[in-house]
Structure formats: C-alpha cells, structure tokens
Amino acid sequence: MKKSDGAVFTAEQSAALAAWTKRYFQPRMGLIEALRDVQDWHGEITVEAEQEVAKVFGLPPTHVREVATFYPYFTQEKAGKLRVAVCRNVSCALAGAKQVMSRLEREFGVAAEHATPDGLLSWEEAECLGACDMAPAVSVNDQLQGGCTDAVLDKLLPELKKGKVPCPGLNERHSVHGPEKGVKVLTAHFDDPSLHTLDGYRKHGGWSSFEKAKGMEPAAITAEVKKSNLRGLGGAGFPVGMKWETVPPKAAKPHYVVCNFDESEPGCFKDRALAERNPHALLEGLQIASRAISADRAFIFIRGEYLTQYRALTAALEEADRAGLTPVPIQIMRGANAYISGLDTALLETMEGKKAWPRQPPPFPTVAGLFGCPTVVNNIETLMMLPHVVGLGAEKYAALGVAKSGGTAVFSVSGHVKNPGIYEFPMGAPLMDILAAAGGVREGRQLKAVIPGGTSTPILTAAEAQTAKMDFDSLRGLGTFLGAGGVIVLDDSTDMVKILFIIERFLWHESCGQCTPCREGSGWVTRILRRMVDSGGYPGDVENVLRVGGNITGTPICALGETIGPVAKTIIAKFRNEFDARIAAKAEKVGG
C-alpha cells in the first residue's frame, strides 16, 4: 500500500500504530513496540515519524523523542533492511568477535552502523546477544545465527547479500548438560523435542501444580514458597516468599505480576534456553504467582533481541488460552535492547512507555509498581521453579539445595571450556563440579580465573574457584555473588586488562545517564582502560581507575553504577601485576 503525498506512513501502517494504543490497558504501554515497527518499516526513526507517532498516542512529541533516542534498537540514521549484530562482550571477544567484525566490514564495504549503498545491509557491535555458548555470536534482525566461525560466515554472507535471513529451527541451539547422577528440575525433560507444546508439557505432569494451587488459599501458596527457600534467580537472590509478603492486601488498586525476561547480563543465556525449550512452565508459574498475590493481570517482558523466544512464548500462550488455563490474563511485551530495562523499576518504566530510568525506592514495586499499583517482578527462572515448589512440596524442594538457598539453579557456562552450555545443579554445588561437567578448561591450558555470576560479579582466582560453592551465601563469603549464574571461565592465556576494559565499556555503554557519577565516571574508567589496552597507559592510570570507581560507589540509584568500582577493584587487586607490566613496558619503550 502506497503512502499518500506528504504522509509519513501508509494507511496500513497507521492502522497498525493505532492498534498498539489498544493492546494494553494503558495506551502508552504500546509505544515502544510501535516504535519498533517504525524502525523496521523505515530503517530509522525520523523526527517526522516521531511527531506522527506522538499524535497517534496522544503524547507530547518530546516524550516520543526521548524514548526514540534512548533505546539502542532505534536509530536516527538509516540502518540496513538486514541488521547484523555481532556480540563484543567477554565470551565472544575471547572467541574472535573482532575478526568477525573485520570480515563484515570488508564484505559489506561499510563501517559499523552504516548501511550499504543499496540499503540492504548494515552491521553493528552488540554488547550481548545471550548466546555466549556459541561465541562469537551473531544475529540478523534479532534471529540468532549461532557461533560465526569462518565456515559459518562462508555460508551466511552469500545468503545475506541475496536478502535472505537463515532461520535456525526451534530447539536446535543451546546444549543442555548436568551431572550424570543428580537432580534435574527445570531441565529434566529437555531431551523431549515436544516439550515446548502443551501436549508435550502435560505428558510430563505440566499444569498439574496449578491445579493443586487452585485448591490452596493465596496466603498458603506464599507460605509454601517461603518455606521452600526459593530465592530470586535473576541476580539479587531476594527470598521470593518474603517479597510476596510485602504486597498489601487487595483494595481499590489492581495487582500485577511481571516476569522479568530481559536477560542481558553478559555471560548469561540460560533464560533464553529455558523459555525456548519449556515455555509452558513459565506460563504455569505465572498463574501460580498471580493466585498467590491475587493479581488481576500478568505480563512477560522479554528483551527485544529474543525473537525466537518471543515466538515460542506467543505460541504457547495461544495454546494455554485456548485450553482455558489462564484465568489471569497474560500479555507479552518486547523491549528495545536496553540492558538497564532488566532492573525491576527500570523495567516498569519501560512498560509504561518511558525511557528506562530506575526509580529511587521506597516505595518498592510490591507497594507501588506498574502505574503505581502493587506489582511483583520476578525473574523467568524463578517463576518456572514455582510449579516444582508446589508439586514437590516446600520441604522436598528446599532439601534439594542448601540452607537459605533451596532447590536447584541453572548455570550458563561459557568462555574457555570444552563444552559451553547450560548446566543444572543443586544450590551449593562446588564450582569445580560444574566446570568438570563442562569438560574442564580447553586442551593445553590452565585455569586462571572464573567470573561466577555474570560480568557484574567480582572475579574469583583459580585458587578461590577450587573451594567455591555455588549458592548466594557461600559466594558472598568469598566477596562475590551468584548473580544470574553466568559462569565465564578464563584460562591462562587471558589478558586481564582487556577483560576489565570489556566489562567497564559495557557498563558505560549501558549506563542510563540518570546519575552523574555513573554517567561520567563509567566513561572516565573506560577511556583510561582503553588507553592501557591500546598503548600501555601511564603511571597513575591504575590509581585513577580505582579512585574514580571508588568515588562512584554509593552514589547511583541502581546496581549498574554500583558495579563499576567493585569489579575494577577486584580484578586489579588480584591481577595487579598485569596492569603494572603494561605501564612498565610502555615506559621502557618510550625511554628506549
């Protein structure tokens, strides 16, 4: 359908934008997904498009402008019809991401974030695609293409130049492993290729726990979850039942449950695999949580890059709705590729059609969350555990783990290991058992360090890793955190100065800009480390990194800013000789 003279959108496109204003209970909740459509249609977000979208949503043009310039998915310069994203974070950098970028630049004939003359192709650097086990990871229009070795690129690039996007099939990506003898909860039936369907899930007892929960009072469900010692598995580790207890009694305001599926922490990809393989477990968990807090609606907020998982969840939800399994309605919302949206209050801001600036608590979301209403935000893996808590019973579930950390956890293992993938182990399992299940460090190398829970968690040396237990309290005793279970293994070939640079560059790139110390300090730290990586650095550089990082600590609203200093402090303290050696080598070269 053609546009009329002077029109920004066709009639069909205008109708599609108007439909987003009616999808959710508040019109502006559809704004970000509407802007995703505009980006896909036009390859950019122009000022004229922003103004037209503002009219459709009844919002000030400045508000739409603020949103359109905040999220990385939206561009103000023309992107290609096929947008190729290359992950540049730790695991992918170790596997040769830079070489992939160099090849794309040669093949396409354009630099990053520029379209080819015919407008067909563009490529860009991405911070994390949630596919660390297939490093170096590449996606095309949010469709993951797997680990892009030269052999893969030899097949992929000719297809892209023809305008085609290869589409790997469902259930063909993530390797799922675990102990040969041990307990598997979430991954127990991952060898069943039909598990993602309603019939396949029911074959293994799916949806029976929700039937059981319907016979329980909401308070009894919360008490059971509290007794199970289930803790939030998205990073914070807060006791789930305790969080639910802070929801006020049902009154005039509606209650909501939100699934945080914005998995963006470098090193983490388990949630992507869990949703793809077993989407009905999440839907069942959402219904149990909704009953526990008397929720009126439930939402799944999924990161924008997870296209396959969005489709898998959408198909599963259609099945569940047809079968009458969702008395509390569930809706799925896509984000726009901002890491900060994974923080609970920033996620709620995103859902409300705003830029993802974290809120300063109190009040906490359970009291004043989505549009000021009581809202429980739980990670996807946490919610998927609920059917097992109810089905097994709190005591049996708690006994699978350790005191204060019940059940199991699914770990994403990547980096310098023989068999990257996801591994389910009981809470409190020795870290070295997990590494052994992954085949150990690659041939001919020795273990140097381990990042235990994603790049936001302080690093462990090889010696510390020998005794580390993978649960919240044990790792805290070692000065680090379980985080979201993203285990990145580093062997003795690793340059720790480069690793710190990659982590700090990520934090700078993803800083929302709200807090001045984080916004400015993360940039200073990154620039100093870039200089050290590129040219060796100068005397005082290490001290300046520590000083700036220390000045940031304690000042930001959210955990992103609080990561900048401690991560640098830990890596420098444990591998100071590598930083000093770079500076000494530079001084010797200049002096010579």
Buried (B, 14 or more C-beta within 10 A) or exposed (E): EEEEEEEBBBEEBBEBBBEBBEBBBBBBBBBBBBBBBBBBBBBBBBEEBBEBBBEBBEBEBEBBBBBBEBBBBBBEEBBBBBBBBBBBBBBBBBBBBBBBBEBBBEBBEBEBEBBBEEEBBBBBBBBBBBBBBBBBBBBBBBBBBBBBBEEBBEEBBEBBBEEEBEEEEBBEBBBBBBBEEBBBBBBBBBEBEEBBBBEBBBEBEBBBBBEBBEEBEBEEBBBBBBBBBBBBBBBBBEBBBEBBBBBEEBEEBBBBBBBBBBBBBBBBBBBBBBBBBBBBBBBBBBBBBBBBBBBBBBBBBBBBBBBBBBEBBBBBBEBBEEEEBBEBBBBBBBBBBBBBBBBBBBBBBBBBBBBBBBBEEEEBBBBBBBBEBBBBBBBBBBBBBBBBBBBBBBEBBBBBBBEBBBBBBBBBBBBBBEBBBBBBBBBBBBBBBBBEBBBBBBEEBEBBBBBBBBBBBBBBBBEBBEEBBBBBBBBEEBBBBBBBBBBBBBBEEBBBBBBBBBBBBBBBBBBBEBBEBBBBBBBBBBEBBBBBBEEBBBEEBBEBBBBBBBBBBEBBBBEBBBBBBBBBBBBBEBBEEBBBEBBBEBBEEEEE
